[in-house]
Amino acid sequence: MSLQSQYRPLNPRLGTHYAIFASAFIALLLILALLEQLGARNLWLSHTMIVVPLFLYLNVAILTRTLDLHEFFSASRRIPPVFGGLALSVTAIGGVGLFAFTGSLFLIGFDALALAIGWIAGFALAAILFVPYLRKCGAYTLPGFFRLRFDSPLLGAAAGLLLLPPIAMLLAAELRIGAFVTSLFASISFDLAVIGGAGMIILTLVLGGLRSLTWTQSVQYLVVLSGLLVPLVVASVQETNLPLPQLTYGGLLADISSDELAQGTTPSNPAPLLAGLPGERPEPATKPFLQAFGAFTRSDFILLMLCILAGTAAMPSLLLRAGTATHTLQSRRLMGWGTLFLGLFLVTAPAYAVFTKYLILEQVVGTPLAGFPGWINGLRDAGLANFTDGNGDGVISAGELLMSRDGVALSLPIVAGLPFILVVFAATAGIAATLGAGAAHAYAAGATISNDLYHGFIHRAATPGRRLIVARLAMALMAIGAAWYTTVNDFDVLRAAILALSLTGAAFFPALLLSIWWKRTTKWGALAAMLSGAGIAATHMYLQTSGIGFLWPGMNGMLAAVLGVPAGLITGIAVSLATPKPSLEIAALADDMRDPSGEALLDKSLRLAPSRSKPELPMTALPPPAARTENTTEKTDAAT
C-alpha cells in the first residue's frame, strides 16, 4: 500500500466547487459594473474588487489547513493534473509575466518573443527531461532530490544554499510589481502594499503549506485568466466584431505598421541587451512593432531565449510540483496541463499588446494637444504614461508618447473606453498572479530550509512537528526579508527575474541533467557541476554589474547562464570521471528512479521503515526514528 493511499480521495465535486466560484466571481464583476453605472464611487468599487478576492484566497487556505507532514510538503500526492497545471502556470506567469512581459511586447514588439519562446520551451524540456523522474524519486524539494539520489546530506545542503538567492530575487520582484499595482487602486502607500502582500503570502503558507498553496493558486489562475480575457474580448468585439482576440489581432498589425510609417517610425539599430530591454520608467516605443532584432541583436535574442529556457526548466518552485501528482504518468499530464495554461497566456499577451498599441496609435499619436482624449491625463497622473511636445508643433508623435512597461496591462481597458471596473478587474488579475507566484517561491525556500538544511543536514533527529515549525518560520522570514529588501531598494523587476532565472539555470540545469541521465555521475561531480555553474554565472554577473569587466567580452550579466551551463556540464563530467564510481546501491537507485512504474522511492522508504531493519534506500533517504513512529494518517480534512 503506497503512502498516499492512506488518505481519503479528493472530493468528487471539486470541479463543481471551482465552477461555482468562477460564476460567483463573474457575478461580483457584473454587480459592481451595474453599481458603477448607477453612480457608485470609483474608490469604493476598486476597494471591493480587490479585497473580496483576498478574503476568498484566505478562506481557501483556511479550509485546506493541515498539521500532517506529508500533506504540508506534498499535498499527499493526490492533486489532479488539471489543478496541478493551474498552480504550475500561476507560478510561471506571476505578476512579472503579466505586467512586464505584456509591456515589453508593447514597447519592443517582436524582440520580446525571446522571453516567451524560452518560457514555453523550458516548460517542455522540464516535462521531458526532469519532472517524471523527480516524481519517481518523491523528494519534497529539488535539493532533496540530490540528497536522495546520491545519499549525501552535504549535497542536499549545498543545493539548498544555492537555491536561496535566486528564489529571494524572484520573490522580491513579485512583491514589488504587486505593490505597484495595489498602491494605484487601494489608496495605500507602496511600502504598506509590500507589507500586505508579504502578509497574505505568509498566511497562505503557514496554514497548509503546499496543500493550501495548490488550491489557492488554482483559484488565482481563474482570476488571472478572466481578468486578462474579459477586457481584451470586449475590446476585440469593439474593433473586430469578433470575441476571439487571439485569432483576430493579426488584422490590426497592418494598421499598426501604417500608423508607424505615417508617424515617421523607421527601423531601429539594435542596442546592447541592457539598453534594449524596456525599463520601468515610461519610455517611447520608437522601434517598429514587427521589426525583428531591432531592440537587441540576433545573438542576444538567442542567448536570452536559452537563459530563460534553462532557468525555467530548472526552477525549484516549478519542479517541486512534480511531487504532488499521484504517480509518474500523472506528473506528465500535470506538465501537459501546465504547458497548455501557460501557452494560453502566451498567445493572449501579444493580442493584449497589439490591441493596446493599435488604440493608442489611433487615438493619441498624431492628435493635436487640444484634441487629446481625457484618459491620457489620468495615465500621466498615475505614472503609467507621459508625453511632451518636443518640437513645438502642437502634435504628439510616436517618439513623444512615453508608456510605462508595467502599466500597459492596465491601459487597455482605459484606452478602449471600457467601464472603470474592468480596469480594476485587470489589476485584480495582476495581484492574484503576484500572490500566487510569490507564495510558490517563498514555499520553495521554506521547504528547502526545513527539509534539506535543518532536517537533512543539521538535525537528523528532528521530529515532524519541529520540521513544520521550522518550515513555517522559514517561509515567514523569507517573505519578510523580501519585503524589507523591496522597500529599501529600487530595482527593475524584469531584469531581476531574468538574472534569477539565469542563475538558477546555471546552478541546477547541468546537475539535474547529469544526475538523471548519466549513471556514472558521482556526488562530487554533481556538487562540482552546481558550484562551477553557479560560480561562473555569479562571477560574470558581478563583474558586469560592478563595471569591472566581463568573463566573456560584451556579454550582458543577464546572459550568464550561457557560460554557467556548459561550465557546469564539463566540470561535472570531469569530476565524476576523476572520482570513484558510485556504489552499487546508488547505481541501483538511479536505475529505479528512471523506471516509471511503482511508487515513489521516498514514499516506499517511509512505508517500509517501521517493518524493515534494512531499508531498501540509503539511510539518508529515511526519516529519523521519531518520524518513523509518527502516525502518518493524522490529517485535517478540508472542503476540497
C-alpha positions in Angstrom: 0.0 0.0 0.0 1.5 3.3 -1.1 1.7 6.2 1.4 -0.8 8.4 -0.4 -3.4 5.6 -0.4 -3.7 6.1 3.3 -5.6 9.3 2.7 -9.1 9.8 1.5 -9.7 10.6 -2.2 -10.5 14.1 -3.2 -13.9 15.5 -3.2 -15.6 14.2 -6.4 -17.4 17.5 -6.7 -14.2 19.5 -6.7 -14.7 20.8 -10.3 -18.3 21.9 -9.4 -17.0 23.9 -6.5 -14.5 25.8 -8.7 -17.2 26.3 -11.3 -19.4 27.9 -8.6 -16.5 30.1 -7.6 -15.9 31.2 -11.1 -19.6 32.0 -11.5 -19.6 34.0 -8.2 -16.6 35.9 -9.3 -18.1 36.9 -12.6 -21.3 37.8 -10.7 -19.3 40.1 -8.5 -17.9 41.8 -11.5 -21.4 42.3 -13.1 -22.8 43.6 -9.9 -20.0 46.1 -9.5 -20.3 47.1 -13.1 -24.0 47.8 -12.5 -23.3 49.8 -9.4 -20.8 51.9 -11.4 -23.5 52.7 -13.9 -25.7 53.7 -11.0 -23.1 56.2 -9.8 -21.1 54.3 -7.2 -17.8 55.9 -6.3 -14.7 54.5 -8.1 -12.8 54.3 -4.8 -15.5 52.1 -3.3 -15.6 49.9 -6.4 -11.8 49.4 -6.5 -11.6 48.5 -2.9 -14.4 46.0 -3.1 -12.9 44.4 -6.3 -9.5 44.0 -4.7 -10.5 43.0 -1.1 -13.2 40.4 -1.8 -10.8 38.0 -3.8 -8.2 38.4 -1.0 -10.7 37.1 1.6 -11.6 34.3 -0.8 -7.9 33.2 -1.0 -7.7 33.2 2.8 -10.8 31.2 3.0 -9.4 28.5 0.7 -6.2 28.5 2.7 -8.1 28.0 6.0 -10.2 25.2 4.6 -7.1 23.4 3.4 -5.0 23.8 6.5 -3.1 20.8 7.8 -0.8 19.6 10.5 0.3 16.5 8.7 3.9 16.5 7.4 3.2 14.6 4.1 0.2 16.9 3.4 2.1 20.0 4.2 5.1 19.1 1.9 3.5 17.2 -0.9 -0.3 17.5 -0.6 -0.3 13.7 -0.1 0.5 13.3 -3.8 -3.2 13.4 -4.8 -3.6 16.6 -6.8 -5.4 16.0 -10.1 -3.2 17.0 -13.1 -5.5 19.8 -14.2 -5.4 21.6 -10.9 -1.7 21.0 -10.6 -1.4 22.5 -14.0 -3.3 25.6 -12.9 -1.0 26.0 -9.9 2.1 25.4 -12.1 1.1 28.1 -14.6 0.4 30.7 -12.0 3.9 30.1 -10.6 5.4 30.5 -14.0 3.4 33.6 -15.0 3.4 35.7 -11.9 3.0 39.4 -11.9 6.3 39.9 -13.7 5.0 37.9 -16.6 1.6 39.5 -16.7 2.8 43.1 -16.5 6.5 43.2 -17.6 6.2 40.7 -20.4 3.0 42.3 -21.8 4.5 45.8 -21.6 7.7 44.6 -23.3 5.7 43.3 -26.2 4.0 46.7 -26.5 7.4 48.6 -26.5 9.7 46.3 -28.5 7.3 44.0 -30.3 8.9 41.0 -31.9 12.0 41.0 -29.9 10.1 40.3 -26.6 9.2 36.9 -28.0 12.6 35.7 -26.8 11.1 35.6 -23.4 8.0 33.7 -24.5 9.9 31.1 -26.5 12.4 30.4 -23.7 9.4 30.2 -21.3 7.4 27.6 -23.1 10.5 25.7 -24.3 11.7 25.4 -20.7 8.4 24.0 -19.7 8.5 21.4 -22.4 12.1 20.5 -21.6 11.3 20.1 -17.9 8.4 17.8 -18.8 10.6 15.6 -20.9 13.9 15.5 -19.0 13.2 16.1 -15.3 9.6 16.0 -14.0 8.8 12.3 -14.3 12.0 11.2 -12.7 11.7 13.8 -9.9 8.2 12.4 -9.2 9.5 8.8 -9.1 12.2 10.0 -6.6 9.5 11.6 -4.5 11.6 14.1 -2.7 9.8 17.2 -1.3 12.2 19.7 -2.8 14.8 19.9 -5.6 17.8 19.8 -3.1 16.1 16.8 -1.5 16.3 15.0 -4.9 20.1 15.5 -4.9 20.3 14.3 -1.3 18.3 11.1 -2.0 19.9 10.5 -5.4 23.4 10.4 -4.1 22.8 9.5 -0.4 24.5 12.8 0.5 23.2 15.3 3.1 26.1 17.6 2.2 25.0 17.7 -1.5 21.4 18.5 -0.4 22.5 21.3 1.9 24.8 22.8 -0.8 21.9 22.7 -3.3 19.7 24.3 -0.7 22.1 27.2 -0.1 22.5 27.8 -3.9 18.7 27.8 -4.3 18.0 30.7 -1.8 19.5 33.7 -3.6 17.6 33.4 -7.0 14.4 32.4 -5.2 14.7 35.5 -3.0 15.2 37.7 -6.1 12.1 36.2 -7.7 10.0 36.7 -4.5 11.2 40.3 -4.2 10.3 41.0 -7.9 6.8 39.7 -7.3 6.2 41.7 -4.2 7.4 44.9 -6.0 5.2 44.5 -9.0 2.2 43.6 -6.8 2.7 46.5 -4.6 3.0 48.9 -7.6 -0.4 47.8 -8.8 -2.1 47.6 -5.4 -1.0 51.1 -4.4 -2.6 52.5 -7.6 -6.1 51.3 -6.7 -6.2 50.6 -3.0 -5.3 54.1 -1.7 -2.3 52.9 0.3 1.4 53.6 0.1 3.8 51.4 -1.8 5.5 50.2 1.4 2.2 49.3 3.0 1.2 47.4 -0.1 4.5 45.4 0.1 3.9 44.5 3.7 0.3 43.5 2.9 1.5 41.2 0.1 4.0 39.6 2.3 1.4 39.1 5.0 -1.0 37.4 2.5 1.8 35.1 1.4 2.6 34.1 5.0 -1.0 33.4 5.9 -1.5 31.2 2.8 1.6 29.1 3.5 1.7 28.7 7.3 -1.8 27.2 7.4 -1.3 24.3 4.9 2.0 24.5 3.1 1.9 23.1 -0.4 -1.7 21.8 0.1 -3.2 25.3 0.7 -0.8 26.8 -1.8 -2.0 24.5 -4.6 -5.7 25.1 -4.1 -5.3 28.8 -3.6 -3.2 29.0 -6.8 -5.9 27.1 -8.7 -8.4 29.8 -7.7 -5.9 32.6 -8.6 -5.4 31.3 -12.1 -9.1 31.6 -12.8 -8.8 35.2 -11.6 -5.7 35.9 -13.7 -7.3 34.4 -16.9 -10.6 36.1 -16.5 -9.0 39.4 -15.6 -6.9 39.2 -18.7 -9.5 38.0 -21.1 -12.6 40.0 -20.2 -11.2 43.4 -21.1 -9.5 42.0 -24.2 -12.6 40.2 -25.5 -14.7 43.4 -25.1 -12.0 45.4 -26.9 -11.9 42.8 -29.6 -15.6 42.9 -30.1 -15.5 46.7 -30.4 -12.7 46.7 -33.0 -13.2 43.5 -35.0 -16.8 42.4 -34.1 -15.4 39.0 -33.1 -14.8 37.8 -29.5 -11.6 35.9 -30.4 -8.7 38.4 -29.9 -6.0 35.7 -30.2 -7.2 34.9 -33.7 -8.2 38.4 -34.9 -5.4 40.7 -33.8 -3.4 39.8 -36.9 -5.7 42.1 -38.9 -4.6 45.1 -36.8 -0.9 44.6 -37.5 -1.1 46.1 -40.9 -2.9 49.2 -39.5 -0.2 49.5 -36.8 2.6 49.4 -39.4 0.8 52.0 -41.5 0.4 54.3 -38.5 4.0 53.9 -37.5 5.1 54.7 -41.0 2.9 57.8 -41.1 4.5 58.9 -37.9 8.0 58.5 -39.2 8.9 55.5 -37.2 11.8 53.9 -39.0 13.7 50.6 -38.4 16.0 51.0 -35.4 19.5 49.7 -34.9 19.9 47.0 -32.2 21.3 48.1 -28.9 23.1 46.2 -26.1 20.7 43.9 -24.2 20.6 46.1 -21.1 19.5 49.1 -23.1 17.3 47.1 -25.5 15.0 45.7 -22.8 12.3 48.1 -21.6 12.7 49.6 -18.2 10.2 50.5 -15.5 10.1 54.2 -16.3 7.9 55.4 -19.1 9.7 55.4 -22.5 8.7 55.7 -26.2 8.1 52.8 -28.5 10.4 54.0 -31.2 11.0 50.6 -32.8 8.6 49.3 -35.4 6.4 46.7 -33.8 7.1 44.0 -36.4 10.8 44.6 -36.9 12.9 41.6 -35.9 16.1 42.2 -33.9 15.6 45.9 -33.7 15.8 46.3 -29.9 18.8 44.0 -29.5 20.9 41.8 -31.8 20.1 38.3 -33.1 22.7 36.7 -30.9 21.4 38.5 -27.8 17.9 37.2 -28.8 19.0 33.6 -29.0 21.2 33.8 -25.8 18.3 35.4 -23.8 16.0 32.7 -25.0 18.4 30.0 -23.9 18.9 31.6 -20.5 15.1 31.7 -19.9 14.8 28.1 -21.1 17.5 26.8 -18.8 16.2 28.8 -15.8 12.5 27.8 -16.3 13.4 24.1 -16.8 15.4 24.0 -13.6 13.3 26.4 -11.4 12.9 24.8 -8.0 9.5 26.3 -7.3 8.2 24.7 -10.5 9.9 21.3 -10.2 8.6 20.6 -6.7 5.2 20.4 -8.3 6.1 17.0 -9.6 5.7 15.6 -6.1 2.0 16.5 -5.9 1.0 14.1 -8.7 -0.4 10.7 -7.8 2.1 8.8 -9.9 4.7 9.3 -12.7 2.1 9.3 -15.5 0.1 11.9 -13.8 3.2 14.1 -13.4 3.5 14.1 -17.2 -0.2 15.0 -17.5 0.3 17.8 -14.9 3.1 19.3 -17.0 0.9 18.9 -20.1 -1.9 20.9 -18.5 0.6 23.5 -17.1 2.0 23.9 -20.6 -1.5 24.4 -22.0 -2.4 27.0 -19.5 0.9 28.8 -19.8 0.5 28.7 -23.6 -2.9 30.2 -23.4 -1.4 33.2 -21.6 1.5 33.4 -24.1 -0.9 33.6 -27.0 -3.1 36.1 -25.2 -0.4 38.6 -24.1 0.6 39.5 -27.7 -3.1 40.2 -28.5 -3.3 42.4 -25.5 -0.3 44.4 -26.5 -1.4 44.7 -30.1 -4.9 46.0 -29.3 -3.4 48.5 -26.8 -0.9 49.7 -29.3 -3.5 50.0 -32.1 -5.9 52.0 -30.0 -3.2 54.3 -28.7 -1.8 55.0 -32.2 -5.3 55.7 -33.4 -6.4 57.9 -30.6 -3.3 59.7 -29.4 -0.3 59.6 -31.7 -0.7 62.4 -34.3 -3.5 64.1 -32.5 -3.3 67.8 -31.7 -2.9 68.5 -28.0 -6.3 70.3 -27.9 -8.0 67.1 -29.1 -6.3 64.7 -26.7 -8.6 62.1 -25.0 -9.3 62.8 -21.3 -7.9 59.5 -20.1 -4.3 60.4 -21.2 -4.1 62.8 -18.3 -5.2 60.1 -15.9 -2.5 57.8 -17.1 0.1 60.5 -16.7 -1.1 61.3 -13.2 -0.8 57.6 -12.3 2.7 57.4 -13.7 1.7 55.0 -16.5 2.3 57.4 -19.4 3.8 60.7 -20.3 4.0 62.9 -23.3 5.8 66.0 -24.4 5.6 68.2 -27.5 9.4 68.4 -28.0 9.3 70.1 -31.4 6.5 72.5 -30.5 4.3 71.6 -33.5 1.2 71.0 -31.3 1.1 67.3 -32.2 2.3 64.3 -30.3 4.3 61.9 -32.5 5.2 58.3 -31.7 8.5 59.2 -30.2 7.0 61.8 -27.9 4.5 59.5 -26.2 6.1 57.6 -23.3 4.4 54.4 -21.9 5.2 52.6 -18.7 6.1 49.0 -19.4 4.3 47.7 -16.3 1.3 49.8 -17.0 0.4 48.5 -20.4 -1.7 45.7 -19.0 -3.8 48.3 -17.1 -4.0 50.7 -20.0 -6.1 48.6 -22.5 -9.5 49.0 -20.7 -8.8 52.7 -20.2 -7.8 53.3 -23.8 -10.7 51.2 -25.1 -13.1 53.4 -23.1 -14.3 50.4 -21.0 -16.0 50.8 -17.6 -13.7 51.6 -14.7 -14.5 48.3 -13.0 -12.7 46.4 -15.9 -9.6 48.4 -15.2 -9.7 47.3 -11.6 -10.5 43.8 -12.8 -7.2 43.7 -14.7 -5.4 45.0 -11.6 -7.0 42.2 -9.6 -5.7 39.6 -12.0 -2.2 41.0 -11.6 -2.5 41.0 -7.8 -3.6 37.3 -7.9 -0.7 36.4 -10.2 1.9 38.1 -7.9 0.4 36.4 -4.7 0.4 33.0 -6.4 3.9 33.2 -7.7 5.4 34.9 -4.7 3.9 32.3 -2.4 5.3 29.5 -4.5 8.8 31.0 -4.3 8.5 31.5 -0.5 7.3 28.0 -0.1 10.2 26.6 -2.1 12.7 28.4 0.1 11.0 27.5 3.4 10.6 23.8 2.5 14.3 23.7 1.5 15.4 25.2 4.7 13.3 22.8 6.8 13.9 19.6 4.9 17.4 19.9 3.4 19.2 22.3 5.7 17.6 21.7 9.1 16.4 18.1 9.0 18.7 16.8 6.2 21.9 18.3 7.5 21.8 20.0 10.9 19.4 17.9 13.0 18.6 14.5 11.6 16.6 13.5 14.7 14.2 16.4 14.3 10.5 15.5 14.9 7.9 16.2 12.2 6.4 18.8 14.5 9.7 20.7 14.7 10.2 20.4 10.9 6.8 22.0 10.3 7.6 24.8 12.8 11.0 25.4 11.0 9.3 25.4 7.6 6.6 27.9 8.7 9.2 30.2 10.3 11.5 30.0 7.3 8.6 30.9 4.9 7.6 33.8 7.0 11.1 35.1 7.4 11.7 34.7 3.6 8.6 36.8 2.9 9.5 39.4 5.5 13.1 39.6 4.2 12.0 40.0 0.6 9.5 42.7 1.7 12.2 44.6 3.6 14.6 44.4 0.6 11.8 45.6 -1.8 11.0 48.7 0.4 14.7 49.8 0.7 15.9 49.1 -2.8 14.9 50.4 -6.2 15.3 47.6 -8.9 13.8 46.6 -12.1 11.6 43.5 -11.8 12.1 42.2 -15.3 15.9 42.4 -15.1 15.8 40.8 -11.6 13.7 37.9 -12.8 16.0 37.3 -15.8 19.1 37.4 -13.5 17.4 34.9 -11.1 16.4 32.5 -13.9 19.9 32.7 -15.4 21.5 31.9 -12.0 19.0 29.1 -11.4 19.7 27.5 -14.8 23.5 27.7 -14.3 23.3 26.2 -10.9 20.8 23.3 -11.4 20.3 22.5 -15.1 23.7 20.8 -15.6 23.5 18.9 -12.2 19.9 17.7 -13.0 20.8 16.6 -16.5 23.8 14.6 -15.3 22.1 13.2 -12.2 19.1 11.8 -14.1 20.6 10.7 -17.4 24.2 9.6 -16.6 24.6 6.8 -14.0 28.3 7.4 -13.7 27.7 10.8 -12.1 29.1 10.9 -8.6 28.0 13.2 -5.7 31.3 15.1 -6.2 30.6 15.5 -9.9 27.1 16.8 -9.1 28.4 19.2 -6.5 31.1 20.4 -8.9 28.5 21.0 -11.6 26.4 23.1 -9.3 29.2 25.1 -7.8 31.1 25.7 -11.0 27.9 26.6 -13.0 26.6 29.0 -10.3 30.1 30.3 -9.6 30.8 31.2 -13.2 27.4 32.8 -13.7 27.6 34.8 -10.4 31.1 36.0 -11.2 30.1 37.2 -14.6 27.1 39.0 -13.2 29.2 40.7 -10.5 31.9 41.8 -12.9 29.4 43.2 -15.4 27.1 45.0 -12.9 30.1 46.4 -11.0 31.7 47.8 -14.2 34.9 45.8 -13.7 34.6 43.8 -16.9 33.3 40.5 -18.4 34.2 36.9 -18.3 33.1 36.9 -21.9 33.7 40.2 -23.6 30.5 42.1 -24.4 28.0 39.6 -22.9 25.5 41.1 -20.5 25.3 39.7 -17.0 21.7 38.6 -17.5 23.0 36.1 -20.0 25.4 34.4 -17.6 23.7 31.0 -17.8 25.1 30.7 -21.3 28.5 30.5 -19.6 27.4 28.7 -16.5 25.5 25.7 -18.0 28.4 24.4 -20.3 30.9 25.1 -17.5 28.8 23.0 -15.1 28.4 20.2 -17.6 32.1 20.0 -18.4 33.1 20.2 -14.7 30.5 17.7 -13.6 31.7 15.1 -16.2 35.3 15.7 -15.4 35.0 15.4 -11.7 32.7 12.3 -12.0 35.3 10.6 -14.1 38.1 11.5 -11.7 36.3 10.2 -8.6 35.4 6.6 -7.7 32.3 5.1 -9.3 29.1 5.3 -7.4 28.3 2.3 -5.2 26.1 -0.5 -6.4 23.4 0.8 -4.1 23.5 4.3 -5.6 23.6 2.9 -9.1 20.5 0.7 -8.4 18.7 3.7 -7.0 19.5 5.6 -10.2 18.0 2.8 -12.3 14.9 2.5 -10.2 14.4 6.3 -10.5 14.2 6.0 -14.2 11.6 3.2 -14.0 8.1 4.9 -14.3 6.3 2.0 -12.6 5.9 1.7 -8.8 5.5 4.2 -6.0 7.9 7.0 -5.2 11.2 6.0 -3.7 10.8 8.3 -0.7 7.2 7.0 -0.1 8.4 3.4 -0.3 11.1 4.1 2.3 8.6 5.8 4.6 6.2 2.9 4.3 8.8 0.1 4.9 10.7 1.9 7.6 8.7 0.6 10.6 8.9 -3.0 9.5 12.3 -3.4 7.9 15.6 -3.4 9.7 17.4 -2.8 6.4 15.7 -0.3 4.3 15.9 -0.5 0.5 17.0 3.1 0.2 20.1 4.7 1.8 19.6 5.7 5.4 19.7 9.4 4.5 16.5 8.8 2.5 14.7 7.6 5.6 13.2 9.8 8.4 14.8 9.8 11.8 13.4 7.3 14.4 11.0 9.9 15.8 9.5 10.4 12.4 9.2 6.7 11.7 6.8 6.2 14.6 4.6 9.1 13.8 1.0 8.4 12.9 1.1 9.4 9.2 -2.7 9.1 8.9 -3.3 12.1 11.1 -4.6 14.9 8.9 -7.1 17.8 8.6 -9.8 17.2 6.1 -10.9 20.2 4.1 -13.9 21.0 2.0 -12.0 20.0 -1.1 
